[in-house]
Structure formats: C-alpha cells, structure tokens
Amino acid sequence: MKVLGGALALVTAAALAPAPSQAQSVGAVFRQVTPSVVVIRARGREVSGGSVVGYSETGSGVLISADGKVVTAAHVVNTTDAITVEVVGGDTVSARVIASEPAADLSMLQLERVPKGAQVAKLANSDAVRVGDQVLVVGAPYGLSYSLSVGYISARWAPNTVYRSMPLAEFFQTDAVINTGNSGGPLFNMAGEVVGIVSHNISKGGGSEGLGFVVTWNTARQLLLEKRSVWTGLEGEILTERQADILNCPPGVLGYIVKLVAKGSPTEALGLRGGDSTATIDGRPLVVGGDIIISVNGIPVRSAADLVQIRDAVNRLPPDQRVKAEVLRRGRIIELSGKLE
C-alpha cells in the first residue's frame, strides 16, 4: 500500500506541475523577428563599356539599436551613392554608411530616423551555435521582401580558411536557401536571436545549391561595435608589376588604382578620384583614369599586406586626425590630406 500511495503521489504531482515550455515553431519565430528585418535598396555607379553607368542593388539588413543602426553586408552598400531602407509596412527612410569592414563583408548603416513599427533585434552569442542547429534566414531574395528560408548549420569555418578574400570573417555554412537579395540579412536561431549576417553563396549554376555562408554575429560585433572600422567608400585593386610599370608608378611601388569613390564618402572629401574608362593591360581588364594611391601616412603600397597595415593604422587614428595620401594622378605625384570620418 505504501508503494501504491507513493506512485499515486508522483502521478498527482506530475499532473499538477506546469507543462514544459514548448519550442517555438518556425512560423512563430518568423512572425516574432520580421519587424527587425529591413530591405535595402542602393544606387551606385560603375565603369562599363568605356563609360560610367548607374546600377541598383537590393539587399537585406537587421536593426540592432533603438537609435537606428542597421547591420548589413559590405558588398551591398560599401561603394554606393544613395541608400534607402524599407521596413515592414512599407515605410522607407534614407540611410548612410557609418562603419565598414570589407575584409569580413560587413557594414553598419545609420537610419535618418527609426520608422514606426520597426523592432530592434535580439542578439545572440554566436559561439553557442552548433553544427546541426536549425536556423532561419529572412530577407529579400531577388527583391521579394520578407521571404523566409529554413535550414541547418552545416559547418563553422575559422577566419581566412574558406573565403580568402574576406580573411577577417568567421563563417557559418548553412543549407538554408540564400539568393541574390538575401545578402546582409540576419540569420536567426530558434529563439529568434541574430546569430549571423548573410554574406554569399557558392554556386556553379547561379542559384542556391545549399552552400550559403554567413558571417557570425560575434565577428560583426567585434569589428563594427567594439572597434573603429572606418568607411572609406573606396573600390580598387593593387596593380601588377607590369601594370605599375606601364602606368609609370615610382620604382619599388605597385600602387592601388582607384576604380570608384562613393558620393558623400570620406575619400571623396579627401579628393580621391575614380576611373572613367576601361583598358586591358598585361592581359587583364582594368578600370583606368583614376588616382593611383602610392602611400598613406608614409606606408607605401607594395602588396595586399600593406593595405591591411594601412587600414589598421587608419582605424587606430583619433577621428579628428588627418590622413595624408600620396597619389599618382595623370603622370604627376600629388599629396591629398583630410579626415576619414
């Protein structure tokens, strides 16, 4: 009888105890997080066919602060001239880039104002994410606003392993569908917290093949929030030795030829000029006619490592300190000086 009474007591206690909280459904998470997701539409210029033409770019982003800061992918906004951000309900506001780290494909925007109905996202410690965890991507693939895709974390890649042109980014690999327009959008865990920022996918056929790469949120936090990441608005490339020789760069210097300077950017204020035509030099297509940066604050441009050194040095400067750039412009070496802020 004592045994029976004990069993009955356990059953009664179990019946009266509160039921364990149920995991959220995918639909519930989607409805919870959507107000923090934004659609980004940017306009820029590029040199094509020997002339400068305009283009439009669509991407995604996530609101991370009550004062209107949005994180997105650098390749969506880094060298564009005008940016607008759309929230759920269709309200649209202007935005500008305030920080950027192209080596991790990350940028941060400041909204002109925070639209009514926008919601600040919850941010997670991405170190807690494990392979096999279910995740959600919300964004604007091919401009289709607030589309949902679901998948799992397939792998985690340390910086400078899977994608060498973005050496500072730690990546999650996911099989959640990622297409053009998803770039910059948030990756959520099943608690509705941001664990990453969508960067790109790898595809042989042009569509999504289950090889999506997402910059971890901890990378974004460290590079955009915990340190200074100056936005330059600059696009270009280091010359080869043959190109540098043909373009009359000083001996021992390769130089960084400027392809594009974004309107309203610090480097436009500095006086740098982009290219206006194309040429094939040493078998490689090149945008020419723009400045060739020879050195910045006394650091000569001879390799990709020098560009990293220059960027680190500029990021360490106080915001009110001037930067000096030595450039080759139409056969003459001149010095430009200004603040990159």
C-alpha positions as CSV (number, residue, x, y, z in Angstrom):
1,M,0.0,0.0,0.0
2,K,2.9,2.4,0.8
3,V,4.3,1.7,-2.7
4,L,0.9,2.3,-4.3
5,G,0.4,5.5,-2.3
6,G,3.9,6.8,-3.4
7,A,3.1,6.1,-7.0
8,L,-0.2,7.9,-6.8
9,A,1.5,10.9,-5.3
10,L,4.1,11.0,-8.1
11,V,1.3,10.9,-10.7
12,T,-0.7,13.6,-9.0
13,A,2.4,15.8,-8.7
14,A,3.2,15.3,-12.4
15,A,-0.3,16.2,-13.4
16,L,-0.3,19.4,-11.3
17,A,3.2,20.5,-12.4
18,P,3.4,23.2,-15.2
19,A,4.0,21.7,-18.6
20,P,7.5,22.3,-20.0
21,S,7.6,25.3,-22.4
22,Q,7.3,24.2,-26.0
23,A,9.9,25.1,-28.6
24,Q,8.7,27.9,-30.9
25,S,7.5,26.8,-34.3
26,V,9.2,28.2,-37.4
27,G,6.2,30.3,-38.2
28,A,6.1,31.8,-34.7
29,V,9.8,32.7,-34.9
30,F,9.3,34.3,-38.3
31,R,6.4,36.5,-37.0
32,Q,8.5,37.5,-34.0
33,V,11.6,38.6,-35.9
34,T,10.2,40.1,-39.1
35,P,9.8,43.6,-37.7
36,S,13.6,43.8,-37.1
37,V,14.5,42.9,-40.7
38,V,14.9,45.6,-43.4
39,V,15.1,45.7,-47.2
40,I,18.0,47.8,-48.5
41,R,17.9,49.5,-51.9
42,A,21.0,51.2,-53.0
43,R,22.1,53.1,-56.2
44,G,25.6,53.4,-57.4
45,R,27.9,53.8,-60.5
46,E,30.3,51.5,-62.3
47,V,32.5,51.8,-65.3
48,S,31.2,49.6,-68.1
49,G,31.9,49.6,-71.8
50,G,34.2,52.6,-71.5
51,S,31.7,54.8,-69.7
52,V,30.2,55.4,-66.3
53,V,26.7,53.9,-65.8
54,G,24.3,53.7,-62.9
55,Y,23.1,50.5,-61.3
56,S,20.7,49.4,-58.5
57,E,21.4,46.9,-55.7
58,T,19.0,45.2,-53.4
59,G,19.9,43.6,-50.1
60,S,18.8,43.0,-46.6
61,G,19.8,44.1,-43.1
62,V,18.8,44.0,-39.5
63,L,18.0,46.8,-37.0
64,I,20.3,46.4,-33.9
65,S,19.7,49.6,-31.9
66,A,16.9,51.9,-30.9
67,D,18.7,54.9,-32.4
68,G,18.6,53.4,-35.9
69,K,21.8,51.3,-36.5
70,V,21.4,48.6,-39.2
71,V,24.0,45.9,-39.9
72,T,24.3,44.5,-43.5
73,A,26.8,43.1,-45.9
74,A,29.5,45.5,-47.2
75,H,29.2,44.4,-50.8
76,V,25.6,45.7,-50.8
77,V,26.3,49.3,-49.7
78,N,30.1,50.0,-49.5
79,T,30.6,52.0,-52.7
80,T,27.0,53.1,-53.5
81,D,25.9,56.7,-53.7
82,A,22.4,56.6,-52.2
83,I,20.8,54.1,-49.8
84,T,17.1,53.7,-48.7
85,V,15.9,51.2,-46.1
86,E,12.4,49.8,-46.1
87,V,10.7,48.2,-43.0
88,V,7.6,46.0,-42.7
89,G,4.6,48.1,-43.7
90,G,6.5,49.8,-46.5
91,D,7.8,52.9,-44.6
92,T,11.1,53.9,-46.3
93,V,13.9,56.1,-44.9
94,S,17.3,57.3,-46.1
95,A,20.5,55.8,-44.6
96,R,24.2,56.3,-44.7
97,V,27.2,54.0,-44.0
98,I,29.0,54.8,-40.8
99,A,31.3,51.8,-40.4
100,S,32.5,49.1,-42.8
101,E,34.9,46.2,-42.9
102,P,35.0,44.7,-46.4
103,A,37.5,42.1,-45.3
104,A,34.6,40.5,-43.4
105,D,31.8,41.7,-45.8
106,L,30.2,43.8,-43.0
107,S,28.9,47.3,-42.9
108,M,26.8,49.4,-40.5
109,L,24.2,52.0,-41.5
110,Q,22.6,54.9,-39.6
111,L,19.0,55.5,-40.5
112,E,17.8,59.0,-40.9
113,R,15.0,58.1,-38.5
114,V,13.6,54.9,-37.0
115,P,10.3,54.1,-38.7
116,K,7.2,53.4,-36.7
117,G,6.7,49.6,-36.2
118,A,10.4,48.8,-36.6
119,Q,11.7,46.5,-33.9
120,V,15.3,46.1,-32.5
121,A,16.5,42.5,-33.0
122,K,17.7,40.3,-30.1
123,L,21.4,39.5,-30.5
124,A,23.0,36.2,-29.5
125,N,26.4,34.9,-28.6
126,S,27.2,33.1,-31.8
127,D,29.8,30.9,-30.1
128,A,27.0,28.9,-28.7
129,V,25.7,27.8,-32.1
130,R,26.5,24.2,-33.0
131,V,26.5,22.2,-36.3
132,G,23.1,20.7,-36.7
133,D,21.2,23.7,-35.1
134,Q,18.1,24.8,-37.0
135,V,18.2,28.4,-38.3
136,L,16.1,30.8,-40.3
137,V,17.0,33.4,-43.0
138,V,14.7,36.3,-43.5
139,G,15.4,38.7,-46.4
140,A,14.6,39.9,-49.9
141,P,15.8,37.3,-52.4
142,Y,15.5,38.8,-55.9
143,G,13.7,41.7,-54.3
144,L,10.9,39.6,-52.8
145,S,10.6,41.3,-49.4
146,Y,10.4,39.4,-46.2
147,S,10.9,35.9,-47.6
148,L,11.7,33.0,-45.2
149,S,14.0,30.1,-45.8
150,V,14.9,27.4,-43.2
151,G,17.9,25.1,-42.8
152,Y,20.6,23.9,-40.5
153,I,24.1,24.9,-39.6
154,S,26.3,22.7,-41.9
155,A,29.7,23.8,-40.6
156,R,31.7,26.6,-38.9
157,W,34.8,28.0,-40.7
158,A,37.6,29.9,-39.0
159,P,38.7,33.2,-40.4
160,N,40.9,33.1,-43.6
161,T,40.0,29.5,-44.4
162,V,37.0,29.1,-46.7
163,Y,37.0,32.5,-48.4
164,R,40.4,34.2,-48.6
165,S,39.1,37.5,-50.0
166,M,37.4,38.0,-46.6
167,P,40.1,37.0,-44.2
168,L,38.6,38.5,-41.1
169,A,35.3,36.7,-41.2
170,E,34.4,33.6,-39.2
171,F,31.6,31.9,-41.3
172,F,28.7,29.6,-40.6
173,Q,27.9,27.4,-43.6
174,T,24.2,26.7,-43.9
175,D,21.8,24.8,-46.3
176,A,19.1,27.5,-45.8
177,V,18.3,28.9,-49.2
178,I,20.3,32.1,-50.0
179,N,19.9,34.0,-53.2
180,T,20.7,37.5,-54.6
181,G,19.0,40.0,-52.3
182,N,19.4,37.9,-49.1
183,S,22.9,39.4,-48.7
184,G,23.2,41.4,-45.4
185,G,20.1,39.8,-43.9
186,P,20.1,38.2,-40.5
187,L,20.4,34.5,-39.6
188,F,18.2,33.7,-36.6
189,N,18.3,30.8,-34.2
190,M,15.0,29.2,-33.0
191,A,14.9,31.6,-30.1
192,G,14.5,34.5,-32.5
193,E,18.0,35.8,-31.9
194,V,20.5,37.0,-34.5
195,V,23.5,34.6,-34.8
196,G,24.9,35.8,-38.1
197,I,24.8,38.2,-41.2
198,V,24.3,36.6,-44.6
199,S,27.2,37.1,-46.9
200,H,27.1,35.0,-50.1
201,N,26.6,31.5,-51.5
202,I,28.8,29.3,-53.7
203,S,27.0,28.1,-56.8
204,K,28.1,26.5,-60.1
205,G,24.7,27.1,-61.7
206,G,24.0,30.6,-60.4
207,G,21.2,29.6,-58.0
208,S,21.2,28.3,-54.4
209,E,22.9,24.9,-54.0
210,G,22.9,24.6,-50.2
211,L,26.3,26.3,-49.8
212,G,25.4,29.5,-48.0
213,F,28.0,31.4,-46.0
214,V,27.0,33.7,-43.1
215,V,29.4,35.9,-41.1
216,T,29.0,35.0,-37.4
217,W,27.4,37.7,-35.2
218,N,30.4,37.7,-32.8
219,T,32.6,38.7,-35.8
220,A,30.1,41.5,-36.6
221,R,30.0,42.7,-33.0
222,Q,33.8,42.7,-32.7
223,L,34.5,44.5,-36.0
224,L,31.6,47.0,-36.1
225,L,30.7,47.7,-32.5
226,E,33.8,47.0,-30.4
227,K,36.4,48.7,-32.6
228,R,36.6,51.5,-35.1
229,S,36.0,50.4,-38.7
230,V,36.4,53.5,-41.0
231,W,34.1,53.6,-44.0
232,T,36.2,54.7,-47.0
233,G,33.7,54.3,-49.8
234,L,36.6,53.2,-52.0
235,E,36.9,50.4,-54.5
236,G,40.0,49.5,-56.5
237,E,42.9,47.0,-56.7
238,I,46.6,46.6,-56.4
239,L,48.4,46.8,-59.7
240,T,50.7,44.0,-61.0
241,E,54.3,44.8,-61.6
242,R,53.7,45.1,-65.3
243,Q,50.7,47.3,-64.9
244,A,52.6,49.5,-62.4
245,D,55.5,49.8,-64.9
246,I,53.2,50.8,-67.8
247,L,51.3,53.3,-65.7
248,N,54.6,54.9,-64.6
249,C,54.4,54.2,-60.9
250,P,57.6,55.0,-58.9
251,P,60.2,52.2,-58.7
252,G,59.5,49.7,-56.0
253,V,55.9,50.6,-55.6
254,L,52.9,48.8,-57.1
255,G,50.2,51.2,-56.1
256,Y,46.4,50.8,-55.6
257,I,44.4,52.1,-58.6
258,V,41.1,53.7,-57.6
259,K,38.2,52.3,-59.5
260,L,35.3,54.0,-57.7
261,V,34.8,56.6,-55.0
262,A,31.3,56.7,-53.4
263,K,29.5,60.1,-53.3
264,G,29.5,61.6,-49.8
265,S,32.3,59.3,-48.6
266,P,35.3,60.4,-46.6
267,T,37.6,59.6,-49.5
268,E,35.6,61.8,-51.8
269,A,36.1,64.6,-49.3
270,L,39.8,63.7,-49.3
271,G,39.8,64.4,-53.0
272,L,40.4,61.0,-54.4
273,R,39.1,60.3,-58.0
274,G,37.9,57.1,-59.5
275,G,38.3,55.8,-63.0
276,D,36.3,56.6,-66.1
277,S,37.2,54.1,-68.7
278,T,38.5,50.5,-69.2
279,A,41.6,49.1,-70.7
280,T,43.3,45.7,-70.9
281,I,46.9,45.8,-69.6
282,D,49.1,42.8,-69.4
283,G,46.1,40.6,-70.4
284,R,43.9,41.8,-67.5
285,P,40.9,44.2,-67.7
286,L,41.4,47.3,-65.6
287,V,39.4,50.5,-64.9
288,V,41.7,53.4,-65.6
289,G,41.7,57.1,-65.4
290,G,41.5,57.3,-61.6
291,D,44.1,58.0,-59.0
292,I,46.8,55.5,-58.1
293,I,47.5,55.6,-54.4
294,I,51.2,55.3,-53.8
295,S,51.3,55.6,-50.0
296,V,49.1,56.5,-47.0
297,N,50.6,58.1,-43.9
298,G,54.0,57.1,-45.1
299,I,53.2,53.4,-45.7
300,P,53.9,52.5,-49.3
301,V,51.5,50.3,-51.3
302,R,53.6,47.3,-52.4
303,S,51.3,44.3,-51.5
304,A,48.0,43.3,-50.1
305,A,49.6,43.1,-46.7
306,D,50.4,46.8,-47.0
307,L,46.7,47.6,-47.5
308,V,45.9,45.7,-44.3
309,Q,48.6,47.7,-42.4
310,I,47.2,50.9,-43.8
311,R,43.7,50.1,-42.8
312,D,44.8,49.1,-39.3
313,A,46.7,52.3,-38.9
314,V,43.8,54.4,-40.1
315,N,41.4,52.6,-37.8
316,R,43.7,53.4,-34.8
317,L,43.8,57.1,-35.6
318,P,41.7,59.5,-33.5
319,P,38.7,60.7,-35.6
320,D,40.0,64.3,-35.7
321,Q,43.4,63.4,-37.0
322,R,44.2,64.0,-40.7
323,V,45.3,61.3,-43.2
324,K,47.9,62.0,-45.9
325,A,47.7,60.1,-49.1
326,E,50.3,60.3,-51.9
327,V,48.8,59.6,-55.3
328,L,49.8,59.4,-58.9
329,R,47.3,61.5,-61.0
330,R,47.8,61.8,-64.7
331,G,51.6,61.4,-64.5
332,R,52.1,63.7,-61.5
333,I,52.6,62.8,-57.9
334,I,50.4,64.9,-55.5
335,E,49.5,64.8,-51.8
336,L,46.0,64.8,-50.5
337,S,45.1,65.4,-46.9
338,G,41.9,65.2,-44.8
339,K,39.9,63.4,-42.2
340,L,38.4,60.0,-42.8
341,E,35.4,60.5,-40.7
